[in-house]
């Protein structure tokens, strides 16, 4: 028997041993049918008859900073959508005035919302960053939104 094949067979049976040893004391669902395969004596699901193998899975990364980073953008995006109603309502159906400050605020909201969608779709890249960097990015995004809100309020107070 070629050496590689021999090694694989030894590895497989060792992995099966470890799998059965693990299942002796732990509950686990069959990945195919969901049947609890605790205390098996052979690496085969008794319910659906699929072979079971020992595999390595990745732990679920913590997503707290990702949620913190997308939250202001999603909020701004939704707010921007609703702000279109008074802007367009007044300009087209009202007295025909385009409110410049409202349009600037609304544009910011759209950009922020699009950025949050982009961040959500590229979340793997965000989660691959170190936790300290994730926190820094999330806090920067919050800071930009808080600063923008402050500027908008200031402009509203100064010009109206
Ligand atoms: Zn099964």
Backbone and ligand atoms as CSV (ligand in chain L), in Angstrom:
chain,resi,resn,atom,element,x,y,z
A,1,UNK,N,N,0.845,-1.199,0.000
A,1,UNK,CA,C,0.000,0.000,0.000
A,1,UNK,C,C,0.884,1.254,0.000
A,2,UNK,N,N,0.605,2.246,-0.895
A,2,UNK,CA,C,1.435,3.485,-0.899
A,2,UNK,C,C,1.325,4.192,0.449
A,3,UNK,N,N,2.413,4.871,0.784
A,3,UNK,CA,C,2.512,5.441,2.128
A,3,UNK,C,C,1.423,6.485,2.429
A,4,UNK,N,N,1.168,7.368,1.436
A,4,UNK,CA,C,0.199,8.450,1.661
A,4,UNK,C,C,-1.179,7.874,1.983
A,5,UNK,N,N,-1.554,6.853,1.173
A,5,UNK,CA,C,-2.873,6.238,1.347
A,5,UNK,C,C,-2.968,5.609,2.728
A,6,UNK,N,N,-1.857,4.953,3.129
A,6,UNK,CA,C,-1.813,4.304,4.438
A,6,UNK,C,C,-2.012,5.345,5.546
A,7,UNK,N,N,-1.285,6.483,5.425
A,7,UNK,CA,C,-1.390,7.566,6.406
A,7,UNK,C,C,-2.827,8.069,6.496
A,8,UNK,N,N,-3.444,8.236,5.307
A,8,UNK,CA,C,-4.819,8.749,5.281
A,8,UNK,C,C,-5.762,7.811,6.000
A,9,UNK,N,N,-5.573,6.519,5.790
A,9,UNK,CA,C,-6.451,5.532,6.437
A,9,UNK,C,C,-6.273,5.577,7.940
A,10,UNK,N,N,-5.010,5.694,8.391
A,10,UNK,CA,C,-4.733,5.773,9.824
A,10,UNK,C,C,-5.385,7.034,10.385
A,11,UNK,N,N,-5.195,8.168,9.664
A,11,UNK,CA,C,-5.754,9.438,10.114
A,11,UNK,C,C,-7.275,9.354,10.205
A,12,UNK,N,N,-7.886,8.775,9.169
A,12,UNK,CA,C,-9.336,8.686,9.133
A,12,UNK,C,C,-9.863,7.898,10.330
A,13,UNK,N,N,-9.265,6.764,10.591
A,13,UNK,CA,C,-9.791,5.959,11.692
A,13,UNK,C,C,-9.530,6.641,13.035
A,14,UNK,N,N,-8.405,7.358,13.126
A,14,UNK,CA,C,-8.122,8.105,14.360
A,14,UNK,C,C,-9.156,9.221,14.543
A,15,UNK,N,N,-9.472,9.930,13.406
A,15,UNK,CA,C,-10.465,11.002,13.457
A,15,UNK,C,C,-11.835,10.433,13.831
A,16,UNK,N,N,-12.148,9.247,13.300
A,16,UNK,CA,C,-13.434,8.606,13.642
A,16,UNK,C,C,-13.486,8.275,15.127
A,17,UNK,N,N,-12.366,7.781,15.628
A,17,UNK,CA,C,-12.269,7.473,17.063
A,17,UNK,C,C,-12.560,8.715,17.903
A,18,UNK,N,N,-11.884,9.816,17.514
A,18,UNK,CA,C,-12.049,11.074,18.253
A,18,UNK,C,C,-13.491,11.569,18.169
A,19,UNK,N,N,-14.078,11.427,16.980
A,19,UNK,CA,C,-15.469,11.849,16.781
A,19,UNK,C,C,-16.400,11.073,17.721
A,20,UNK,N,N,-16.221,9.751,17.729
A,20,UNK,CA,C,-17.082,8.918,18.583
A,20,UNK,C,C,-16.834,9.211,20.063
A,21,UNK,N,N,-15.572,9.492,20.379
A,21,UNK,CA,C,-15.231,9.816,21.765
A,21,UNK,C,C,-15.932,11.111,22.185
A,22,UNK,N,N,-15.906,12.107,21.262
A,22,UNK,CA,C,-16.579,13.386,21.539
A,22,UNK,C,C,-18.079,13.171,21.727
A,23,UNK,N,N,-18.668,12.361,20.825
A,23,UNK,CA,C,-20.124,12.174,20.850
A,23,UNK,C,C,-20.590,11.335,22.031
A,24,UNK,N,N,-19.650,10.609,22.658
A,24,UNK,CA,C,-20.014,9.802,23.819
A,24,UNK,C,C,-20.580,10.700,24.922
A,25,UNK,N,N,-20.016,11.930,25.024
A,25,UNK,CA,C,-20.409,12.794,26.146
A,25,UNK,C,C,-21.052,14.121,25.724
A,26,UNK,N,N,-21.242,14.322,24.405
A,26,UNK,CA,C,-21.801,15.610,23.953
A,26,UNK,C,C,-22.995,15.397,23.034
A,27,UNK,N,N,-23.966,16.313,23.155
A,27,UNK,CA,C,-25.067,16.346,22.188
A,27,UNK,C,C,-24.556,17.020,20.926
A,28,UNK,N,N,-24.957,16.517,19.768
A,28,UNK,CA,C,-24.638,17.166,18.496
A,28,UNK,C,C,-25.698,16.761,17.485
A,29,UNK,N,N,-26.068,17.720,16.616
A,29,UNK,CA,C,-27.091,17.437,15.614
A,29,UNK,C,C,-26.424,16.921,14.341
A,30,UNK,N,N,-27.021,15.934,13.703
A,30,UNK,CA,C,-26.536,15.479,12.393
A,30,UNK,C,C,-26.651,16.664,11.431
A,31,UNK,N,N,-25.585,17.012,10.687
A,31,UNK,CA,C,-25.653,18.187,9.801
A,31,UNK,C,C,-26.609,17.993,8.626
A,32,UNK,N,N,-27.000,16.762,8.365
A,32,UNK,CA,C,-27.909,16.504,7.235
A,32,UNK,C,C,-29.365,16.531,7.693
A,33,UNK,N,N,-29.690,15.770,8.746
A,33,UNK,CA,C,-31.107,15.645,9.132
A,33,UNK,C,C,-31.417,16.259,10.496
A,34,UNK,N,N,-30.404,16.662,11.264
A,34,UNK,CA,C,-30.650,17.312,12.540
A,34,UNK,C,C,-30.874,16.348,13.704
A,35,UNK,N,N,-30.826,15.056,13.440
A,35,UNK,CA,C,-31.010,14.053,14.496
A,35,UNK,C,C,-29.873,14.161,15.515
A,36,UNK,N,N,-30.188,14.004,16.811
A,36,UNK,CA,C,-29.136,14.066,17.836
A,36,UNK,C,C,-28.291,12.787,17.764
A,37,UNK,N,N,-27.007,12.956,17.462
A,37,UNK,CA,C,-26.128,11.797,17.233
A,37,UNK,C,C,-25.247,11.497,18.451
A,38,UNK,N,N,-25.688,11.925,19.613
A,38,UNK,CA,C,-24.947,11.603,20.837
A,38,UNK,C,C,-24.872,10.085,21.030
A,39,UNK,N,N,-23.724,9.655,21.543
A,39,UNK,CA,C,-23.521,8.253,21.930
A,39,UNK,C,C,-23.624,7.281,20.761
A,40,UNK,N,N,-23.074,7.674,19.609
A,40,UNK,CA,C,-23.036,6.751,18.473
A,40,UNK,C,C,-21.938,5.716,18.707
A,41,UNK,N,N,-22.094,4.576,18.104
A,41,UNK,CA,C,-21.022,3.573,18.169
A,41,UNK,C,C,-20.324,3.441,16.824
A,42,UNK,N,N,-20.941,3.946,15.762
A,42,UNK,CA,C,-20.314,3.987,14.431
A,42,UNK,C,C,-20.520,5.387,13.864
A,43,UNK,N,N,-19.572,5.905,13.035
A,43,UNK,CA,C,-19.722,7.282,12.511
A,43,UNK,C,C,-20.734,7.379,11.374
A,44,UNK,N,N,-21.935,6.918,11.625
A,44,UNK,CA,C,-23.019,6.976,10.629
A,44,UNK,C,C,-24.276,7.439,11.362
A,45,UNK,N,N,-24.995,8.395,10.762
A,45,UNK,CA,C,-26.216,8.868,11.400
A,45,UNK,C,C,-27.254,7.743,11.385
A,46,UNK,N,N,-27.798,7.360,12.538
A,46,UNK,CA,C,-28.771,6.261,12.566
A,46,UNK,C,C,-30.095,6.634,11.899
A,47,UNK,N,N,-30.335,7.944,11.745
A,47,UNK,CA,C,-31.608,8.398,11.189
A,47,UNK,C,C,-31.561,8.444,9.656
A,48,UNK,N,N,-30.563,9.181,9.110
A,48,UNK,CA,C,-30.528,9.372,7.650
A,48,UNK,C,C,-29.428,8.562,6.964
A,49,UNK,N,N,-28.627,7.863,7.721
A,49,UNK,CA,C,-27.610,6.951,7.179
A,49,UNK,C,C,-26.440,7.649,6.498
A,50,UNK,N,N,-26.252,8.969,6.729
A,50,UNK,CA,C,-25.091,9.644,6.156
A,50,UNK,C,C,-23.860,9.366,7.003
A,51,UNK,N,N,-22.693,9.252,6.325
A,51,UNK,CA,C,-21.424,9.128,7.054
A,51,UNK,C,C,-21.143,10.441,7.757
A,52,UNK,N,N,-20.625,10.363,8.953
A,52,UNK,CA,C,-20.278,11.576,9.706
A,52,UNK,C,C,-18.762,11.667,9.817
A,53,UNK,N,N,-18.226,12.882,9.642
A,53,UNK,CA,C,-16.768,13.066,9.720
A,53,UNK,C,C,-16.439,14.179,10.713
A,54,UNK,N,N,-15.228,14.113,11.231
A,54,UNK,CA,C,-14.723,15.142,12.136
A,54,UNK,C,C,-14.197,16.295,11.279
A,55,UNK,N,N,-14.645,17.526,11.548
A,55,UNK,CA,C,-14.156,18.672,10.775
A,55,UNK,C,C,-13.783,19.817,11.710
A,56,UNK,N,N,-13.057,20.793,11.141
A,56,UNK,CA,C,-12.701,21.996,11.887
A,56,UNK,C,C,-13.623,23.115,11.433
A,57,UNK,N,N,-14.300,23.798,12.353
A,57,UNK,CA,C,-15.169,24.926,12.009
A,57,UNK,C,C,-14.603,26.207,12.587
A,58,UNK,N,N,-14.955,27.332,11.974
A,58,UNK,CA,C,-14.499,28.625,12.492
A,58,UNK,C,C,-15.479,29.111,13.547
A,59,UNK,N,N,-14.961,29.637,14.644
A,59,UNK,CA,C,-15.826,30.225,15.656
A,59,UNK,C,C,-16.488,31.469,15.073
A,60,UNK,N,N,-17.736,31.724,15.459
A,60,UNK,CA,C,-18.455,32.903,14.975
A,60,UNK,C,C,-17.764,34.164,15.512
A,61,UNK,N,N,-17.294,35.072,14.626
A,61,UNK,CA,C,-16.623,36.264,15.150
A,61,UNK,C,C,-17.628,37.185,15.839
A,62,UNK,N,N,-17.232,37.876,16.905
A,62,UNK,CA,C,-18.150,38.817,17.552
A,62,UNK,C,C,-18.458,39.983,16.612
A,63,UNK,N,N,-19.746,40.369,16.510
A,63,UNK,CA,C,-20.147,41.365,15.506
A,63,UNK,C,C,-20.597,42.679,16.134
A,64,UNK,N,N,-20.306,42.865,17.429
A,64,UNK,CA,C,-20.756,44.079,18.122
A,64,UNK,C,C,-20.315,45.368,17.462
A,65,UNK,N,N,-19.023,45.465,17.097
A,65,UNK,CA,C,-18.522,46.717,16.508
A,65,UNK,C,C,-19.037,46.910,15.092
A,66,UNK,N,N,-19.296,45.798,14.390
A,66,UNK,CA,C,-19.873,45.909,13.042
A,66,UNK,C,C,-21.269,46.524,13.132
A,67,UNK,N,N,-22.076,46.028,14.076
A,67,UNK,CA,C,-23.427,46.582,14.262
A,67,UNK,C,C,-23.361,48.054,14.646
A,68,UNK,N,N,-22.398,48.374,15.535
A,68,UNK,CA,C,-22.234,49.774,15.947
A,68,UNK,C,C,-21.833,50.639,14.757
A,69,UNK,N,N,-21.037,50.069,13.828
A,69,UNK,CA,C,-20.554,50.840,12.678
A,69,UNK,C,C,-21.647,51.072,11.630
A,70,UNK,N,N,-22.568,50.111,11.447
A,70,UNK,CA,C,-23.606,50.283,10.414
A,70,UNK,C,C,-24.856,50.990,10.942
A,71,UNK,N,N,-25.031,51.006,12.276
A,71,UNK,CA,C,-26.269,51.568,12.850
A,71,UNK,C,C,-26.541,53.014,12.439
A,72,UNK,N,N,-25.576,53.953,12.575
A,72,UNK,CA,C,-25.882,55.353,12.218
A,72,UNK,C,C,-26.240,55.499,10.748
A,73,UNK,N,N,-25.585,54.725,9.883
A,73,UNK,CA,C,-25.841,54.804,8.441
A,73,UNK,C,C,-27.233,54.320,8.087
A,74,UNK,N,N,-27.656,53.212,8.695
A,74,UNK,CA,C,-28.991,52.707,8.400
A,74,UNK,C,C,-30.048,53.687,8.898
A,75,UNK,N,N,-29.814,54.256,10.082
A,75,UNK,CA,C,-30.754,55.232,10.624
A,75,UNK,C,C,-30.820,56.457,9.707
A,76,UNK,N,N,-29.633,56.966,9.299
A,76,UNK,CA,C,-29.588,58.150,8.429
A,76,UNK,C,C,-30.247,57.881,7.082
A,77,UNK,N,N,-30.007,56.687,6.539
A,77,UNK,CA,C,-30.581,56.334,5.239
A,77,UNK,C,C,-32.101,56.325,5.285
A,78,UNK,N,N,-32.652,55.725,6.345
A,78,UNK,CA,C,-34.111,55.659,6.483
A,78,UNK,C,C,-34.676,57.067,6.709
A,79,UNK,N,N,-33.975,57.858,7.546
A,79,UNK,CA,C,-34.422,59.235,7.788
A,79,UNK,C,C,-34.395,60.039,6.486
A,80,UNK,N,N,-33.339,59.814,5.656
A,80,UNK,CA,C,-33.216,60.542,4.385
A,80,UNK,C,C,-34.382,60.213,3.446
A,81,UNK,N,N,-34.804,58.957,3.481
A,81,UNK,CA,C,-35.931,58.528,2.645
A,81,UNK,C,C,-37.199,59.307,3.030
A,82,UNK,N,N,-37.438,59.408,4.346
A,82,UNK,CA,C,-38.641,60.120,4.806
A,82,UNK,C,C,-38.529,61.630,4.593
A,83,UNK,N,N,-37.288,62.157,4.611
A,83,UNK,CA,C,-37.102,63.604,4.420
A,83,UNK,C,C,-37.418,64.047,2.998
A,84,UNK,N,N,-37.394,63.074,2.052
A,84,UNK,CA,C,-37.729,63.408,0.661
A,84,UNK,C,C,-39.166,63.924,0.553
A,85,UNK,N,N,-40.031,63.442,1.455
A,85,UNK,CA,C,-41.461,63.799,1.366
A,85,UNK,C,C,-41.656,65.318,1.513
A,86,UNK,N,N,-41.179,65.948,2.625
A,86,UNK,CA,C,-41.359,67.410,2.710
A,86,UNK,C,C,-40.559,68.183,1.656
A,87,UNK,N,N,-39.355,67.699,1.301
A,87,UNK,CA,C,-38.532,68.431,0.318
A,87,UNK,C,C,-39.242,68.483,-1.033
A,88,UNK,N,N,-39.621,67.303,-1.535
A,88,UNK,CA,C,-40.265,67.235,-2.848
A,88,UNK,C,C,-41.683,67.792,-2.763
A,89,UNK,N,N,-42.345,67.532,-1.636
A,89,UNK,CA,C,-43.715,68.022,-1.455
A,89,UNK,C,C,-43.779,69.536,-1.585
A,90,UNK,N,N,-42.843,70.219,-0.902
A,90,UNK,CA,C,-42.877,71.690,-0.927
A,90,UNK,C,C,-42.457,72.232,-2.293
A,91,UNK,N,N,-41.391,71.623,-2.884
A,91,UNK,CA,C,-40.854,72.145,-4.146
A,91,UNK,C,C,-41.794,71.925,-5.321
A,92,UNK,N,N,-42.480,70.792,-5.332
A,92,UNK,CA,C,-43.291,70.456,-6.506
A,92,UNK,C,C,-44.779,70.734,-6.273
A,93,UNK,N,N,-45.263,70.353,-5.086
A,93,UNK,CA,C,-46.708,70.493,-4.850
A,93,UNK,C,C,-47.043,71.703,-3.971
A,94,UNK,N,N,-45.997,72.306,-3.339
A,94,UNK,CA,C,-46.252,73.432,-2.445
A,94,UNK,C,C,-45.965,74.763,-3.110
A,95,UNK,N,N,-45.144,75.618,-2.433
A,95,UNK,CA,C,-44.871,76.952,-2.974
A,95,UNK,C,C,-43.665,76.977,-3.918
A,96,UNK,N,N,-43.155,75.812,-4.289
A,96,UNK,CA,C,-42.080,75.743,-5.280
A,96,UNK,C,C,-40.699,76.045,-4.757
A,97,UNK,N,N,-40.536,76.110,-3.433
A,97,UNK,CA,C,-39.228,76.431,-2.857
A,97,UNK,C,C,-38.446,75.138,-2.588
A,98,UNK,N,N,-37.187,75.130,-3.100
A,98,UNK,CA,C,-36.278,74.024,-2.763
A,98,UNK,C,C,-35.529,74.439,-1.505
A,99,UNK,N,N,-35.646,73.680,-0.434
A,99,UNK,CA,C,-34.982,74.035,0.818
A,99,UNK,C,C,-33.539,73.543,0.785
A,100,UNK,N,N,-32.565,74.493,0.644
A,100,UNK,CA,C,-31.176,74.054,0.454
A,100,UNK,C,C,-30.601,73.262,1.627
A,101,UNK,N,N,-30.854,73.720,2.866
A,101,UNK,CA,C,-30.299,73.000,4.018
A,101,UNK,C,C,-30.869,71.587,4.114
A,102,UNK,N,N,-32.170,71.482,3.895
A,102,UNK,CA,C,-32.810,70.164,3.960
A,102,UNK,C,C,-32.223,69.235,2.902
A,103,UNK,N,N,-31.912,69.792,1.723
A,103,UNK,CA,C,-31.338,68.969,0.644
A,103,UNK,C,C,-29.934,68.503,1.021
A,104,UNK,N,N,-29.140,69.398,1.628
A,104,UNK,CA,C,-27.789,69.019,2.071
A,104,UNK,C,C,-27.867,67.903,3.114
A,105,UNK,N,N,-28.761,68.082,4.097
A,105,UNK,CA,C,-28.927,67.062,5.148
A,105,UNK,C,C,-29.370,65.743,4.527
A,106,UNK,N,N,-30.296,65.838,3.563
A,106,UNK,CA,C,-30.814,64.629,2.922
A,106,UNK,C,C,-29.725,63.908,2.131
A,107,UNK,N,N,-28.871,64.676,1.433
A,107,UNK,CA,C,-27.767,64.073,0.672
A,107,UNK,C,C,-26.801,63.345,1.608
A,108,UNK,N,N,-26.527,63.984,2.749
A,108,UNK,CA,C,-25.665,63.345,3.740
A,108,UNK,C,C,-26.272,62.007,4.163
A,109,UNK,N,N,-27.581,62.019,4.414
A,109,UNK,CA,C,-28.285,60.797,4.829
A,109,UNK,C,C,-28.186,59.698,3.790
A,110,UNK,N,N,-28.356,60.067,2.505
A,110,UNK,CA,C,-28.260,59.072,1.427
A,110,UNK,C,C,-26.857,58.487,1.355
A,111,UNK,N,N,-25.833,59.362,1.417
A,111,UNK,CA,C,-24.433,58.894,1.354
A,111,UNK,C,C,-24.144,57.962,2.530
A,112,UNK,N,N,-24.606,58.371,3.705
A,112,UNK,CA,C,-24.379,57.582,4.908
A,112,UNK,C,C,-25.063,56.216,4.812
A,113,UNK,N,N,-26.291,56.213,4.315
A,113,UNK,CA,C,-27.029,54.963,4.150
A,113,UNK,C,C,-26.355,54.032,3.157
A,114,UNK,N,N,-25.876,54.598,2.026
A,114,UNK,CA,C,-25.189,53.784,1.023
A,114,UNK,C,C,-23.892,53.208,1.591
A,115,UNK,N,N,-23.187,54.034,2.381
A,115,UNK,CA,C,-21.948,53.570,3.002
A,115,UNK,C,C,-22.233,52.399,3.953
A,116,UNK,N,N,-23.336,52.492,4.712
A,116,UNK,CA,C,-23.695,51.417,5.647
A,116,UNK,C,C,-24.014,50.128,4.893
A,117,UNK,N,N,-24.699,50.261,3.739
A,117,UNK,CA,C,-25.013,49.073,2.931
A,117,UNK,C,C,-23.722,48.451,2.403
A,118,UNK,N,N,-22.797,49.322,1.947
A,118,UNK,CA,C,-21.495,48.852,1.459
A,118,UNK,C,C,-20.743,48.113,2.563
A,119,UNK,N,N,-20.767,48.699,3.748
A,119,UNK,CA,C,-20.086,48.101,4.905
A,119,UNK,C,C,-20.702,46.743,5.246
A,120,UNK,N,N,-22.027,46.666,5.157
A,120,UNK,CA,C,-22.714,45.403,5.482
A,120,UNK,C,C,-22.373,44.325,4.459
A,121,UNK,N,N,-22.233,44.712,3.182
A,121,UNK,CA,C,-21.908,43.706,2.174
A,121,UNK,C,C,-20.436,43.295,2.251
A,122,UNK,N,N,-19.580,44.218,2.705
A,122,UNK,CA,C,-18.143,43.898,2.840
A,122,UNK,C,C,-17.818,43.540,4.294
A,123,UNK,N,N,-18.789,42.994,5.028
A,123,UNK,CA,C,-18.604,42.768,6.469
A,123,UNK,C,C,-17.461,41.808,6.789
A,124,UNK,N,N,-17.189,40.856,5.893
A,124,UNK,CA,C,-16.079,39.936,6.160
A,124,UNK,C,C,-14.762,40.693,6.287
A,125,UNK,N,N,-14.597,41.695,5.419
A,125,UNK,CA,C,-13.359,42.496,5.481
A,125,UNK,C,C,-13.307,43.287,6.775
A,126,UNK,N,N,-14.466,43.808,7.208
A,126,UNK,CA,C,-14.513,44.554,8.474
A,126,UNK,C,C,-14.174,43.625,9.638
A,127,UNK,N,N,-14.786,42.428,9.645
A,127,UNK,CA,C,-14.596,41.498,10.759
A,127,UNK,C,C,-13.193,40.893,10.772
A,128,UNK,N,N,-12.494,40.958,9.625
A,128,UNK,CA,C,-11.128,40.429,9.569
A,128,UNK,C,C,-10.130,41.383,10.240
A,129,UNK,N,N,-10.564,42.635,10.458
A,129,UNK,CA,C,-9.695,43.606,11.126
A,129,UNK,C,C,-9.558,43.251,12.598
A,130,UNK,N,N,-8.506,43.740,13.218
A,130,UNK,CA,C,-8.353,43.518,14.652
A,130,UNK,C,C,-9.439,44.284,15.398
A,131,UNK,N,N,-9.793,43.772,16.595
A,131,UNK,CA,C,-10.898,44.363,17.365
A,131,UNK,C,C,-10.668,45.850,17.656
A,132,UNK,N,N,-9.426,46.205,17.959
A,132,UNK,CA,C,-9.133,47.606,18.289
A,132,UNK,C,C,-9.413,48.498,17.086
A,133,UNK,N,N,-9.097,47.989,15.857
A,133,UNK,CA,C,-9.336,48.756,14.644
A,133,UNK,C,C,-10.836,48.834,14.333
A,134,UNK,N,N,-11.550,47.733,14.574
A,134,UNK,CA,C,-13.017,47.736,14.391
A,134,UNK,C,C,-13.651,48.805,15.280
A,135,UNK,N,N,-13.187,48.844,16.530
A,135,UNK,CA,C,-13.733,49.817,17.484
A,135,UNK,C,C,-13.430,51.236,17.005
A,136,UNK,N,N,-12.195,51.444,16.527
A,136,UNK,CA,C,-11.778,52.753,16.049
A,136,UNK,C,C,-12.645,53.188,14.854
A,137,UNK,N,N,-12.897,52.266,13.911
A,137,UNK,CA,C,-13.737,52.584,12.740
A,137,UNK,C,C,-15.165,52.920,13.172
A,138,UNK,N,N,-15.726,52.103,14.070
A,138,UNK,CA,C,-17.104,52.334,14.530
A,138,UNK,C,C,-17.205,53.690,15.231
A,139,UNK,N,N,-16.231,53.994,16.096
A,139,UNK,CA,C,-16.275,55.270,16.821
A,139,UNK,C,C,-16.104,56.452,15.865
A,140,UNK,N,N,-15.257,56.293,14.828
A,140,UNK,CA,C,-15.071,57.352,13.828
A,140,UNK,C,C,-16.382,57.626,13.089
A,141,UNK,N,N,-17.079,56.550,12.716
A,141,UNK,CA,C,-18.359,56.698,12.008
A,141,UNK,C,C,-19.372,57.432,12.893
A,142,UNK,N,N,-19.413,57.063,14.175
A,142,UNK,CA,C,-20.320,57.748,15.111
A,142,UNK,C,C,-19.953,59.218,15.254
A,143,UNK,N,N,-18.645,59.470,15.366
A,143,UNK,CA,C,-18.163,60.847,15.539
A,143,UNK,C,C,-18.580,61.707,14.341
A,144,UNK,N,N,-18.423,61.161,13.114
A,144,UNK,CA,C,-18.804,61.895,11.895
A,144,UNK,C,C,-20.302,62.239,11.944
A,145,UNK,N,N,-21.132,61.266,12.365
A,145,UNK,CA,C,-22.576,61.509,12.389
A,145,UNK,C,C,-22.968,62.526,13.454
A,146,UNK,N,N,-22.341,62.401,14.638
A,146,UNK,CA,C,-22.651,63.360,15.705
A,146,UNK,C,C,-22.210,64.766,15.279
A,147,UNK,N,N,-21.006,64.864,14.666
A,147,UNK,CA,C,-20.496,66.161,14.205
A,147,UNK,C,C,-21.411,66.740,13.134
A,148,UNK,N,N,-21.846,65.893,12.182
A,148,UNK,CA,C,-22.729,66.352,11.108
A,148,UNK,C,C,-24.045,66.865,11.684
A,149,UNK,N,N,-24.585,66.123,12.651
A,149,UNK,CA,C,-25.841,66.548,13.293
A,149,UNK,C,C,-25.655,67.912,13.946
A,150,UNK,N,N,-24.506,68.079,14.633
A,150,UNK,CA,C,-24.211,69.365,15.272
A,150,UNK,C,C,-24.149,70.495,14.262
A,151,UNK,N,N,-23.467,70.253,13.123
A,151,UNK,CA,C,-23.347,71.280,12.071
A,151,UNK,C,C,-24.715,71.632,11.502
A,152,UNK,N,N,-25.551,70.603,11.250
A,152,UNK,CA,C,-26.880,70.852,10.673
A,152,UNK,C,C,-27.746,71.683,11.625
A,153,UNK,N,N,-27.673,71.353,12.922
A,153,UNK,CA,C,-28.464,72.094,13.904
A,153,UNK,C,C,-27.974,73.546,13.968
A,154,UNK,N,N,-26.655,73.720,13.957
A,154,UNK,CA,C,-26.048,75.044,13.997
A,154,UNK,C,C,-26.490,75.867,12.771
A,155,UNK,N,N,-26.440,75.235,11.580
A,155,UNK,CA,C,-26.846,75.943,10.365
A,155,UNK,C,C,-28.320,76.312,10.417
A,156,UNK,N,N,-29.136,75.411,10.947
A,156,UNK,CA,C,-30.577,75.699,11.043
A,156,UNK,C,C,-30.827,76.877,11.962
A,157,UNK,N,N,-30.072,76.922,13.069
A,157,UNK,CA,C,-30.238,78.014,14.042
A,157,UNK,C,C,-29.746,79.334,13.428
A,158,UNK,N,N,-28.612,79.289,12.696
A,158,UNK,CA,C,-28.014,80.514,12.162
A,158,UNK,C,C,-28.786,81.107,10.993
A,159,UNK,N,N,-29.340,80.233,10.124
A,159,UNK,CA,C,-29.916,80.719,8.871
A,159,UNK,C,C,-31.434,80.783,8.846
A,160,UNK,N,N,-32.089,80.259,9.924
A,160,UNK,CA,C,-33.561,80.285,9.860
A,160,UNK,C,C,-34.158,80.929,11.113
L,1,ZN,ZN,ZN,-28.814,12.356,9.845
